[in-house]
Amino acid sequence: MSDFDKAIEQAKADILPFESWERLPGESSSAFAAFCAYRDCGAERNIRKAVELTEKDERVQAKRYRVWRNWCTQFRWRERAADFDSYVEKLKAAELRKTIEAQGEKHRAVTGKMLDVVSKKLDTMNPDDLTQGAVTEWVQTAIKTEREIAGLTTAGNKPEPKQGELSFISDFQGL
């Protein structure tokens, strides 16, 4: 590599963001392909497993293993693969967060429509037509739902424990 090429590579490295799992300066295409095979083996990765996945001939596997082991050290495969895993997990978490937010928006839209229908129905109802039991049930349901939405209770109607609070004592009352 000429001095000019080195200068260009250095300028690109200074300007452009670089992720450790990308091809490193001085890393051959064969070494990078080997790293990719290693990286793509997942959390239980090791060099032997990566070699076995890419080569079926055992004699070639032995030779390849020695070369790949050297590349692993020279090009910091373990560190780079761990960086890649962290990056993928961050992408998954961001995607999950987007999905949860989108679902929350849909739920709020549906709930809003349902509340509008209930509100209209309540406006047209004659209060004298309601039984005491129905009114009591409606009030209890409204309060329970409101508390669940606020995070004050769970669906099982048990209060959520606050940080540092022991909440199992009530489970033993009456024993």
N, C-alpha and C positions, 0 to 999 in steps of 0.2 A: 504494500500500500504506500503510495507516494505521500510526501508531506502535504501536498494540496488536498488529497483525499482525507488524510487525517484531520486537517483543519476543517474541512466541510463536516465530517462526522462530529467533531468537537462542537462546532457551531450549532448543528442540529440538536445535539445533546443539551446544550445550554438554553436553547430556545424552546424546543418542544418538550412536552411532558413525557416522561419515560416510566414505564412500569417494569419492575424487575423481571417479570416473566416473559417479556419480549426478548427478541434475539439480542444478545449482547455484542458489543464491538469485539471482533476477533473470534467470535463463535462461528464455526463452520455451519453450513446448512445441515450437514449430517449430525453434528452435535446438537443443534437446535431441534431437529426432528426427533432425536433420541430424548431430549429433555421433554418435548411435547408428549411423547409416549409415556414417559415417567409421570409427568404432571397429570395426565388424564387417567391415571390408574386410581385416583381418588385418595381418600384418607388412609387407606391401608396400603399405600404405595410402597414399593421398594424396587431396587434396580433389577433384581432377578425376575420379579413378576413382570416388569415392563419388557425385559428382554424376551421372556417366554411368550408374551402376547404378540411380539413383532416377528419372532423367528421360531420356526418349528424344528429345524435341524439342531440337534443337541451339540454337535461339534461347533457349529457357527455360534450357538448360544454362549458357549464357554469363551470364545474369542471376543464376542460382542460384550459380554459381561465385564471383562477386564478393561476394555476401552471405555465403556460407559461408566464404570466405577471411577476411572480417572477424570472423565468429563464431569461427573457428579461433584467431585471435589473442586476441580478447576473452575467450574462455572456456577457453583453454589446452588445446585439443584434443590436441595432441601429448603433453603431459605426462600428461593423463588417460588417453589410449589406452595409453600405456606402462605406467601403473599398472595398468590393466585387464589387459593382457597378462601382467604379473608375477603378478597375482592368479590368473589362469587357469592359468598354469604351476605355481603352488604347489598349486592344487587337483589338477591332473593328477599331480604328484609324490606328493601324499598318497594319491591313489587307487592309483597304481602301488605305493607302499609297502604299502598294505593288501592288494593282490592278491598281492604277493610273500610277505608274511607268511602269508596264508591258504594259499598253495601250499606253503610250508615246513611248515606244520602238517599238511597232508594227506600230504606226503612222509614226515614223521617218523612219522605214524600207520601208513602202509603199511610203512615200513621196520621199525617195531617189530613188526608182525604177521609180517613175513617172518622176522625174527630169532627170534621165538618158535617158528615152525614149524621153522626150522633147528635151534634149540636142542633141541626135542623129538626131532627126527630123530637128532641126535648122541647124545642120551641112550639111544636105543633101538638104536643101531648097535653091532655088535661090532667093536672096533678091529682085530681080526685080519683082518677082511674088507677093510680098506683097503690099497691098494697104496702103496708109498713115493711114487710119482709123484702119486697123488691127494692124499696128505697135504701134499706139497710145494706143489702147486698151490693147495690150500685156504689154506695159510699165506700164500703170496705174494698171493693175492687178498684175504685179510683185511687184510694189512698195507697193500697198495695202496689199498684202500677207506678204511681208517682214516686214511691220510695225506691222501687227497683231501678227506675230510670235514673234517679239521683245517686244510685250506688249505695244506698243505706241498708238494703237487704238483698239477699240472693233470691232466686226463683223459689227456693225451698222455704222462704220466709224466715230464715235465720239471719240475724244481724251479722254483717261482715265484721270480723275482728279488726280492731284498730291496732296499729303498730305497737308492740309491747304489751298488748292486752291478752290475757288468757280467757278464752271463751268457752271452754269445755265444762265449766262448773255446772251450768244449767242442765247439761246433758245427764248429770248424775242426781238431780233433784228427785226426791221421792223414792230413792232406792233404799 
